[in-house]
């Protein structure tokens, strides 16, 4: 099957923006960007094309700074700043590629005049451990769904994986003896290793008993029908357990990763090790996840107080 068609694009000869998007996605695949990244670009550009067509814009050269700004305002009606920024980055990457690929005469990249949506700087909350305990209590023991959901919640937290990395895991990516979890294609296509502790592995063993013997390339997380669990399916697992636990609001998938980072920091894990476990390119990104409470700051002050430590 034509890979571009997997992204919802027609395989028939086209002209205009659709053809350009299709060529852009093929170039992304040729450069071996991760499937998750390519799919995200495809999704965001599909949304933009649909909206642009309603504005009677079907050709890439007809995209103007004003059109892009109006699209971001349109997104603001249904997305937060982070969601708007995802769309902005996809459009920026596409238009930069178009500029390099075709070098059109008398055409200037409209994105050069459009500023990115401002992201909020306040720290985002991790999943509450009390909420997590309540969700775990709803997982029915010795049932496929209950044991799977318990293992999902614990392993998602304990590994610190991104949701896409977590869902891409195969049975052969885990060493159950050591707890090593091999992320084959992390963000930017980079591989790394993270780990699962004893309690998470115990829950994983209970889930895997329902699976029987598995080949190394078998998906680790599956539905009751045996298909690989999808992003929507993972969200449904969390949503179902949150509803059964009576929570006011379901935790986001990324809040588990934040909780891992904060828990590691509070336990004294150094920032370089934490950076490697999370798979961040530099230390600055970690600060987006870490939300230190007043107690953390008080403990830090107690430890470093120059007056209290005066001889």
N, C-alpha and C positions, 0 to 999 in steps of 0.2 A: 504493500500500500504506500502511496505517496505520503511522506512524513508531513508535508505541509497540510495535507487533507486531514490529518489527525487533529490539527489545531482548528478545525472548523472552516478552512479556506477551500474554495473551489479549486479542483484540478483542471478546470477548463481554462483555455486562454482568456485572460482578462486584460484590461487596460486600467490606468489610473492608480489610485491609492491602493486598491486591493492587490494589484500585481506587485507594487513596490513592497508592500508588507510581506507578501509571500516570498519575495526575493530576500528580504531582510531576515526572515526566519530561517531560510535555507543557509544564509551566511552564518547565522548564529550557531546552527548545528554543525556547519563545516568547521567552525572555530572551536567546537567541542564545549560549548557552554552547557551547563547542566540542564537536563530535561525540565527540571522545575523552573529554571530561569526562562527557558524558551517558552514554556507554557504560560508563564506569567506575562511575558511580552505579547504573546499571541492573544491572550485574554484582554489585556488592557488596550491593545490596538484595535481589537474587534469592537470593544465598547466605544472607542473614539470614532471609528469609521461609521458605526451605526448612527451616532449622534451627529457627526459631520454631514452625513448624507441628508439628514433632516434639515440641515442648514444649507443644503444644495451645494456642498463642497465634496467632490469625489476625486479630485486630483491632488497629489501631494504638493505641487508648486502653488496651489491655491490656498494652502494653509497660511494664515497670517497670525501675527502676535495677538491681535484682537480676538480671533477665533479661539486660540489657545486659552486666553484669559477667560473667555466666556465659558469654555468647557470646564475649567477649574472651578468656576463659580457654580456651574451646573452640578459638579460632583459634590460641592460643599453641602448641597441639599440632602445628600444621603450618606456621605462619608466623613470621617474625622480627618484631621490634618495628616495623619499617617497614611490613610488610604488615598488622599489626594496626592501625597508625595510619591506613592508607588506609581500612580498614573503619570505624573510629571516625569519621573525618571525613565519610564518606558518610552514616552514620546521623545524625550531628549536623546535617548540612545538611537531611536529610529531615525530622527531627523539628522543627527550627526552622520549616521551611516549613509543616508541618502545624499548628503553633501559630499562625502568622500567618494561614494560609488559613481555618481553621475557628473559631479563637478558642473552643475548647470550654470550657464552664462546668465548674468544679470539676475541671479537669484541669491538671496541672503537668508541664512537660516533664521526663521522667525523665533526660534527658542532663545536666541541670543538676547532678545528684548523682554523675555518673560522670566520673572523671578520665581523661584521655587516657593511653594507654600511654606509658611513659617511653622516649624514644629514646636509644640509645647515643650518646655524644658523641665516641667515638674516631673518628679520620679513616678513611674508607673508601679502599681502595687503587684506584689507576687501573689501566688495562690495562698490563701490562708491555710495554715496547717490544721486549724480546728475544722475548717470547711472540708479539707481533704479527709480527715478522720471520719467525718460524718458521711462523706461519699463512699469511703471504703466500707463502712458498716452496712451499706445497702447491697454489697456484692455477695450474691448467694454462693456459698462454698460448694464445691464439688459439682458445679454446673459449668458448662462451657462458657456461657456468657458472663457468669459471675466471676469465675477464675480468670477469664481473659481481661475483663474490665479492671479487676484488682491489679493484675500484672501491668496493664497499660498505665494506670494512674501512678503506680509506684516506680515503674521503669522510666516513664516520661520525666518524673521529678528527679530520680536518682542519676540519670545519665546526663541531664543538661542538654539533651539533643534539641535541635530545631524540629518542628513537627515534620517537615519534609524529609529530614534525615532519619527520623524515627520510623516513618512509614516505609522508607526504602530499605530498611534492614532485612537481610536474609538470615536464615538459620545459621549459615556458615560464618556470619559476621560476629558471632558471639563465642567467647570461650567461657563456658559455664564454670569451669574450675577456678579461673582467676577473676572472672567478672569483666574481662576486657571486651569492649564493644568497638568494633572497627567501623568507622564511618568512611566508606569508600569514596563518596563524592559529596563533600561538604560544600559550603558556600564558596563560590569561585573555583569549584572542582577540586578543592584541596582535601586530602585524606588526613585523618587523625584518629586517635584512640581516646576513648573515655571509658568509664567503668561503672559497674553495678555492684552495690554492696550486698551483704549476705541476705538481708530481708527482702530486697528486690528480687534477688535470684531465687529465693524460696518461693515467692509468688510466681515467678516465671516458670519454675519447675512444675508447679500445680497446673498452670495453663498448658504447658507443653505435653502433659500426660494425656490431654484430650486430642493431641495431634498425631501421636504415634511416631513412627520413624520418619525423619525428614531428610531430604536431600539438601546439600549445602546451599543450593540456589533457590530453595523454597522460601516464600515470603514468611517473615517471622510473625507478623500481625495479620490475621485473616478474619473474614466474616464467618458467620455460621455456615455459609455455603462453600467456604474454602477459598474465596477470592481475596486478593490483597486488600487490606483495609485502606480506604481512601481518606483524603483530608476531611471530606464531609462526614465520612463514617467515624473518624476519630472525634470530630466535634460532637457527633451524636452520642458517642460513648460518654463524654464529659457532661453533655446536656442531660442525658438520661439519669446519670448518677446524681447530678445537682438537683434535679427535680425530685427524685426519690428521697433525697436528704432534706428536702424542704428549704433549700437555700434561696435567698431572694434573687441572687444573680449567679449565673454560671461563670466559673473562671474561664479566662481565655486560655488557649493552648500555650501561648507564649508566656503566660504567668507562671507556668511550671518551670520554665527555663530561668526566669527571674528568681524564683524561690531557690533554685539550685545555687545560683550565683550568690545570693545573699546568705544562704545557709553556709556555703563554703567560706565566705568572708568572715562570718561570725565565728566559725570554727578555727580560724587562724590560717586558712590556706593563703599562700602568698599570691600576689597578683599575676606573676608570670605563669605560675602553674595553672591558675584559674583561666588565664587567657588561652593557654594551650588546650585545656579541657573544653572550653566553650568554642574554640576554633575562630577566635577573633584575630584580625590582622594586626591590630595594635591595641594598646591598653586603653586608649581614650574611649573606645566603644563600650567597655565594661561599665563605665560610669553611667550609662543610660539605664542599666539594670539595677544598680545598687541603691537601695533606699534605706539609708541608715535611720533607725528610730532614735528617739530621744535617749533611750536607755543605752544604745550603742555609743552615742556621742558622750553621754555621761561617763561611761566606762572608759572611753578613750581619754577623757579629760583627767579622770582619776589616775590613770596609768601615767600620763605625761605631765601632770600638774607640777610646774617648777616650784611652787610654794610648798606643796605637800611633800615633795621629794627633797626639800632643803635639808641639809644636814644640820 
